[in-house]
Amino acid sequence: MSMKKTDLVKNLARKIDGQMKTAGVPGRFGQGAAVVVDKREQRRLDTEAGLVPFACKLPTALVKQLHERAADHEGGMNGLISALLQRGLS
C-alpha cells in the first residue's frame, strides 16, 4: 500500500523532530560549554564553601555601579560584594 506524499512528509517531520529532541546540546560557539550545575547542586556546593545567601534592597544607582565594577572583578558580583563589605567593616 503506497502512502500519500503528505503522509510521507509528516512521517519525515516526526522522525526529524524525534532526532532533534534526543540530540545533545551543542557546545556554545563550537567549544565545549561549561558544565551547568542545577540549583540544588549549586546550593550544596555553596554550603560546603561556607557561603550563606544574603538579600537586601539597594538604590538603583548603586546597583548599576556594582554591576559595572563586577564586570571587571575576578570574583564577579559575589566576590566584589564580599571584598567591599570586608573593607567597609574593617
C-alpha positions as CSV (number, residue, x, y, z in Angstrom):
1,M,0.0,0.0,0.0
2,S,1.5,3.3,-1.0
3,M,1.3,6.4,1.1
4,K,0.3,9.9,0.0
5,K,3.1,12.5,-0.3
6,T,1.7,14.4,2.7
7,D,1.8,11.3,4.9
8,L,5.4,10.7,3.9
9,V,6.3,14.3,4.7
10,K,4.5,14.1,8.1
11,N,6.5,10.9,8.9
12,L,9.7,12.6,7.9
13,A,8.9,15.6,10.1
14,R,8.2,13.3,13.1
15,K,11.5,11.5,12.5
16,I,13.4,14.8,12.4
17,D,11.6,16.1,15.4
18,G,12.5,13.0,17.4
19,Q,16.1,13.2,16.3
20,M,16.2,16.9,17.5
21,K,14.8,16.0,20.9
22,T,17.3,13.2,21.5
23,A,20.3,15.1,20.2
24,G,22.7,16.5,22.8
25,V,23.1,20.2,23.3
26,P,26.0,21.6,21.2
27,G,28.8,23.5,22.8
28,R,28.5,27.2,22.9
29,F,30.2,28.8,19.9
30,G,31.7,25.5,18.9
31,Q,33.5,25.0,22.2
32,G,32.6,22.7,25.0
33,A,30.2,24.6,27.2
34,A,30.9,24.8,30.9
35,V,29.1,22.2,33.0
36,V,25.8,23.8,34.2
37,V,25.1,22.8,37.8
38,D,21.4,22.6,38.9
39,K,20.2,24.8,41.7
40,R,20.2,22.0,44.3
41,E,23.8,21.1,43.5
42,Q,24.9,24.7,43.5
43,R,23.3,25.2,46.9
44,R,25.2,22.2,48.2
45,L,28.5,23.5,46.8
46,D,27.8,26.9,48.4
47,T,27.1,25.4,51.7
48,E,30.3,23.3,51.6
49,A,32.2,26.5,50.8
50,G,30.6,28.2,53.9
51,L,28.5,30.6,51.8
52,V,25.2,31.9,53.1
53,P,22.5,33.6,50.9
54,F,22.0,37.3,51.9
55,A,19.5,39.6,50.3
56,C,19.0,43.3,50.7
57,K,17.4,46.2,48.8
58,L,19.7,48.8,47.3
59,P,19.2,52.0,45.3
60,T,19.2,51.6,41.5
61,A,22.2,53.9,41.0
62,L,24.3,51.9,43.5
63,V,23.3,48.6,41.8
64,K,24.4,50.0,38.4
65,Q,27.8,50.9,39.9
66,L,28.1,47.4,41.4
67,H,27.4,45.8,38.0
68,E,30.0,47.9,36.3
69,R,32.6,47.1,38.8
70,A,31.6,43.4,39.0
71,A,32.3,43.0,35.2
72,D,36.0,43.8,35.8
73,H,36.2,41.9,39.2
74,E,37.7,38.4,39.1
75,G,35.1,37.1,41.6
76,G,32.1,38.6,39.9
77,M,29.3,40.2,41.8
78,N,29.7,37.9,44.8
79,G,33.4,38.5,45.1
80,L,33.0,42.2,44.7
81,I,30.3,42.5,47.4
82,S,32.4,40.3,49.8
83,A,35.5,42.4,49.3
84,L,33.6,45.7,49.7
85,L,31.9,44.5,52.9
86,Q,35.2,43.3,54.3
87,R,36.9,46.5,53.5
88,G,34.0,48.5,55.0
89,L,33.7,46.5,58.2
90,S,37.4,46.6,59.0
